[in-house]
Amino acid sequence: MAFTDSREFKQALVKYGLKNFHHLLFPKDDKRRVSAKCSWTGWQWIIYGSINSKSD
């Protein structure tokens, strides 16, 4: 998916976490990149978002 900025990406992750009852941690969170980590046992995953060369 494509998002307009890091704030919109983070909001989508927070909504996902609330809807699916996942506890998310945000170890990297700045204007150019965001990473999120699910800390629940059995559901451990990491997602990473950053600006790509085709975006503004």
DSSP file (Angstrom, degrees, kcal/mol; ACC not computed):
  #  RESIDUE AA STRUCTURE BP1 BP2  ACC     N-H-->O    O-->H-N    N-H-->O    O-->H-N    TCO  KAPPA ALPHA  PHI   PSI    X-CA   Y-CA   Z-CA
    1    1 A M              0   0    0      0, 0.0     2,-0.4     0, 0.0     0, 0.0   0.000 360.0 360.0 360.0 158.3    0.0    0.0    0.0
    2    2 A A        -     0   0    0      7,-0.0     2,-0.3     2,-0.0     3,-0.0  -0.958 360.0-170.9-117.9 135.8    1.0    3.6   -0.4
    3    3 A F        -     0   0    0     -2,-0.4     3,-0.1     1,-0.1     4,-0.0  -0.875  28.6-127.6-121.8 155.4    0.5    6.3    2.2
    4    4 A T  S    S-     0   0    0     -2,-0.3     2,-0.3     1,-0.1    52,-0.1   0.821  85.7  -9.3 -75.3 -30.5    0.9   10.0    1.9
    5    5 A D  S  > S-     0   0    0      1,-0.1     4,-1.6    -3,-0.0     3,-0.2  -0.951  74.8 -93.6-156.9 175.0    3.2   10.3    4.9
    6    6 A S  H  > S+     0   0    0     25,-0.5     4,-2.5    -2,-0.3     5,-0.2   0.821 118.7  59.7 -67.0 -31.0    4.5    8.5    7.9
    7    7 A R  H  > S+     0   0    0      2,-0.2     4,-2.3     1,-0.2    -1,-0.2   0.911 105.3  48.0 -63.9 -42.2    1.7    9.7   10.2
    8    8 A E  H  > S+     0   0    0      2,-0.2     4,-1.9     1,-0.2    -1,-0.2   0.889 111.8  50.5 -65.5 -39.5   -0.9    8.2    8.0
    9    9 A F  H  X S+     0   0    0     -4,-1.6     4,-1.9     2,-0.2    -2,-0.2   0.921 111.4  47.9 -62.5 -45.3    1.0    4.9    7.9
   10   10 A K  H  X S+     0   0    0     -4,-2.5     4,-2.4     1,-0.2    -2,-0.2   0.889 109.3  53.1 -65.3 -39.5    1.3    4.9   11.7
   11   11 A Q  H  X S+     0   0    0     -4,-2.3     4,-2.4     1,-0.2    -1,-0.2   0.889 107.8  51.5 -62.7 -39.0   -2.4    5.7   12.1
   12   12 A A  H  X S+     0   0    0     -4,-1.9     4,-2.1     2,-0.2    -1,-0.2   0.897 110.6  48.7 -64.3 -39.9   -3.3    2.7    9.9
   13   13 A L  H  X S+     0   0    0     -4,-1.9     4,-2.6     2,-0.2    -2,-0.2   0.901 110.7  50.0 -66.0 -41.1   -1.1    0.4   12.1
   14   14 A V  H  X S+     0   0    0     -4,-2.4     4,-2.4     2,-0.2    -2,-0.2   0.920 111.0  49.1 -64.4 -43.5   -2.7    1.7   15.3
   15   15 A K  H  X S+     0   0    0     -4,-2.4     4,-2.4     2,-0.2    -1,-0.2   0.903 111.7  49.8 -61.7 -41.2   -6.2    1.1   13.9
   16   16 A Y  H  X S+     0   0    0     -4,-2.1     4,-2.3     2,-0.2    -2,-0.2   0.932 110.9  49.5 -61.1 -46.4   -5.1   -2.4   12.8
   17   17 A G  H  <>S+     0   0    0     -4,-2.6     5,-2.4     1,-0.2     4,-0.5   0.893 112.9  46.3 -61.6 -41.6   -3.7   -3.1   16.3
   18   18 A L  H ><5S+     0   0    0     -4,-2.4     3,-0.5     3,-0.2    -1,-0.2   0.901 113.6  48.4 -68.1 -40.8   -6.8   -1.9   18.1
   19   19 A K  H 3<5S+     0   0    0     -4,-2.4    -2,-0.2     1,-0.2    -1,-0.2   0.875 120.8  35.7 -67.4 -37.1   -9.2   -3.8   15.8
   20   20 A N  T 3<5S-     0   0    0     -4,-2.3    -1,-0.2    -5,-0.2    -2,-0.2   0.272 109.0-117.0-103.9  10.7   -7.2   -7.1   16.1
   21   21 A F  T < 5 +     0   0    0     -3,-0.5     2,-0.4    -4,-0.5    -3,-0.2   0.882  61.5 149.9  57.8  44.1   -6.2   -6.7   19.8
   22   22 A H      < -     0   0    0     -5,-2.4     2,-0.7    -6,-0.2    -1,-0.2  -0.882  45.7-133.9-107.5 139.3   -2.4   -6.6   19.0
   23   23 A H        -     0   0    0     -2,-0.4    16,-2.3    -5,-0.0     2,-0.4  -0.837  28.7-163.7 -91.0 117.6    0.0   -4.7   21.2
   24   24 A L  E     -A   38   0A   0     -2,-0.7     2,-0.4    14,-0.2    14,-0.2  -0.841  10.6-162.1-108.5 139.8    2.3   -2.7   18.8
   25   25 A L  E     -A   37   0A   0     12,-2.7    12,-2.6    -2,-0.4    -2,-0.0  -0.913   8.9-150.9-113.2 146.2    5.7   -1.1   19.6
   26   26 A F  E     +     0   0A   0     -2,-0.4    10,-0.2    10,-0.2     3,-0.1  -0.774  22.4 167.4-118.1  84.6    7.2    1.6   17.4
   27   27 A P  E    S+     0   0A   0      0, 0.0     2,-0.5     0, 0.0    -1,-0.2   0.857  74.9  36.3 -68.7 -34.2   11.0    1.3   17.8
   28   28 A K  E     +A   35   0A   0      7,-0.7     7,-2.5     2,-0.0     2,-0.3  -0.980  69.0 155.7-119.9 123.9   11.7    3.6   14.8
   29   29 A D  E     +A   34   0A   0     -2,-0.5     2,-0.2     5,-0.2     5,-0.2  -0.751  17.9 121.0-151.9  97.1    9.4    6.5   14.2
   30   30 A D  S    S-     0   0    0      3,-2.5     3,-0.1    -2,-0.3    -2,-0.0  -0.785  73.2 -80.9-141.8-171.4   10.5    9.6   12.4
   31   31 A K  S    S+     0   0    0     -2,-0.2   -25,-0.5     1,-0.2   -24,-0.1   0.797 124.4  38.1 -68.2 -28.2    9.4   11.6    9.3
   32   32 A R  S    S+     0   0    0      1,-0.2    19,-1.4   -27,-0.1     2,-0.3   0.653 122.3  20.8 -99.9 -17.5   11.1    9.3    6.8
   33   33 A R  E     - B   0  50A   0     17,-0.2    -3,-2.5    -3,-0.1     2,-0.4  -0.999  51.7-172.1-154.8 149.8   10.6    5.8    8.2
   34   34 A V  E     -AB  29  49A   0     15,-2.7    15,-3.1    -2,-0.3     2,-0.4  -0.997   4.6-175.2-140.6 134.2    8.4    3.9   10.6
   35   35 A S  E     -AB  28  48A   0     -7,-2.5    -7,-0.7    -2,-0.4     2,-0.4  -0.988   5.4-167.7-128.3 145.6    8.8    0.4   11.9
   36   36 A A  E     - B   0  47A   0     11,-2.5    11,-2.5    -2,-0.4     2,-0.4  -0.969   2.9-162.1-132.3 147.5    6.3   -1.4   14.1
   37   37 A K  E     -AB  25  46A   0    -12,-2.6   -12,-2.7    -2,-0.4     2,-0.5  -0.996  15.8-138.3-133.2 128.8    6.7   -4.7   16.1
   38   38 A C  E     -A   24   0A   0      7,-2.4     7,-0.5    -2,-0.4   -14,-0.2  -0.772  16.1-168.7 -84.7 125.2    3.9   -6.9   17.5
   39   39 A S        +     0   0    0    -16,-2.3     2,-0.2    -2,-0.5     5,-0.1   0.350  43.9 116.6-100.9   6.7    5.0   -8.0   20.9
   40   40 A W  S >  S-     0   0    0    -17,-0.4     3,-1.6     3,-0.3     2,-0.2  -0.516  74.5-104.3 -77.6 142.9    2.4  -10.7   21.6
   41   41 A T  T 3  S+     0   0    0      1,-0.3    -1,-0.1    -2,-0.2    -2,-0.1  -0.457 106.9  15.4 -65.2 131.1    3.6  -14.2   22.0
   42   42 A G  T 3  S+     0   0    0     -2,-0.2    -1,-0.3    -3,-0.0    -2,-0.0   0.276 119.8  68.8  87.7 -11.3    2.8  -16.3   18.9
   43   43 A W    <   +     0   0    0     -3,-1.6     2,-0.6     2,-0.1    -3,-0.3  -0.090  62.5 150.9-126.5  33.2    2.1  -13.2   16.8
   44   44 A Q        +     0   0    0     -5,-0.1     2,-0.3    -7,-0.1    -5,-0.1  -0.573  16.7 140.2 -77.2 116.0    5.6  -11.7   16.6
   45   45 A W        -     0   0    0     -2,-0.6    -7,-2.4    -7,-0.5     2,-0.4  -0.966  36.8-144.3-148.2 161.7    6.1   -9.8   13.4
   46   46 A I  E     -B   37   0A   0     -2,-0.3     2,-0.4    -9,-0.2    -9,-0.2  -0.988   9.6-167.1-130.4 138.5    7.7   -6.6   12.2
   47   47 A I  E     -B   36   0A   0    -11,-2.5   -11,-2.5    -2,-0.4     2,-0.4  -0.972   5.8-164.0-125.4 144.2    6.5   -4.2    9.5
   48   48 A Y  E     -B   35   0A   0     -2,-0.4     2,-0.4   -13,-0.2   -13,-0.2  -0.989   6.2-176.5-132.3 133.9    8.7   -1.4    8.0
   49   49 A G  E     +B   34   0A   0    -15,-3.1   -15,-2.7    -2,-0.4     2,-0.3  -0.995  12.9 154.9-131.1 138.3    7.6    1.6    6.0
   50   50 A S  E     -B   33   0A   0     -2,-0.4     2,-0.3   -17,-0.2   -17,-0.2  -0.951  48.0 -80.5-150.9 169.2    9.8    4.3    4.3
   51   51 A I        -     0   0    0    -19,-1.4     2,-0.2    -2,-0.3   -19,-0.0  -0.564  46.4-153.2 -73.4 134.2    9.8    6.8    1.5
   52   52 A N    >   -     0   0    0     -2,-0.3     3,-1.5     1,-0.0    -1,-0.0  -0.577  29.7-100.9-104.9 174.6   10.5    5.2   -1.8
   53   53 A S  T 3  S+     0   0    0      1,-0.3    -1,-0.0    -2,-0.2    -2,-0.0   0.669 118.2  57.2 -69.0 -16.7   12.1    6.8   -4.9
   54   54 A K  T 3  S+     0   0    0      2,-0.0    -1,-0.3     0, 0.0     2,-0.2   0.473  95.9  78.8 -93.8  -2.1    8.7    7.2   -6.6
   55   55 A S    <         0   0    0     -3,-1.5   -51,-0.0     1,-0.1    -4,-0.0  -0.596 360.0 360.0-103.9 166.6    7.1    9.3   -3.8
   56   56 A D              0   0    0     -2,-0.2    -1,-0.1   -52,-0.1    -3,-0.1   0.444 360.0 360.0 -83.9 360.0    7.5   13.0   -3.0
